[in-house]
Amino acid sequence: SVSDDAAFVRACISVLDPWKRLLGESAIFELTSDLVAPRVARSLARVEVRILPADQDWEQLNVLFDYFKKGLMSGDDFVSLVEGEVLPAWSYALHCALKRKDRGDTHDFKGFYIAWKGQFFDLSANARGKILNPQVILRSDPMVCRYFFGGLKMIEAAHVSNETMLDDLRPTHPADCNYRISLMHRSRVRQPQDNEESSDVNLRVRRRVHENGNAGVAATFQEVVESFANQHDITFHPKSGSNSKRDGKPVFMFGDHP
């Protein structure tokens, strides 16, 4: 049941949170992606979207947000769960309600939209700028914002009785969406960016080698790392003190790590 799913996720928070520092972020994220995210996805897919905010059960969303705030889930998994499991059902339920002949006053839909927008985008005074704040992540995601803009346009079309426009805005059925599809899409979008970033680092290194009068000589590992550190504002310098050398060679600090 949905309540069992919420209890499962909260139990995972209790179990994994103490191990976060010991295992490291990468291992925790992998455990979550393999074992927790699929269960969360199934529970989110069963949430019934209600038009009246007072009738809406927010428990599953709150549990997901709490899990992410603990630093136990990657940003990609978090946003993909929202994009793939929650927002398709949200937009589809809104469109179906607006298409009904007995839809009534659009004031109800205004309250519906404001309530969901508040859950996803509103920031508390002490949450602004926090990296692990769910609303900060969702506010900056183009696909999430696109869903809410589409919902606003649906309400506008219904308000002016533009049935053609409302039909054109019909969203994809939730059964055709899921978080794994969203995650795959995000991975494909990021891959060209990663390749471009890697090419930019190599270009910087090649320029530096050329400027030093060593054209045709391959860049050293130190030069590649130093160029990457400069690009990402990470400190990179020789270590000082008694452990400044290893096997007769200088030890460099990359950020806080030797």
Secondary structure, 3 states (H helix, E strand, C coil): CHHHHHHHHHHHHHHHHHHHHHHCHHHHHHHHHHHHHHHHHHHHHCCCCCCCHHHCCCHHHHHHHHHHHCCCCCHHHHHHHHHHHHHHHHHHHHHHHHHCCCCCCCHHHHHHHHHHHHHHHCCCCCCCCCCCCHHHHHHCCHHHHHHHHHHHHHHHHHHCCCHHHHHHCCCCCHHHCCHHHHHHHHHHHHHHHHHHHHHHHHHHHHHHHHHCCCCCCCCCHHHHHHHHHHHCCCCEEECCCCCCEECCEECEEECCEC
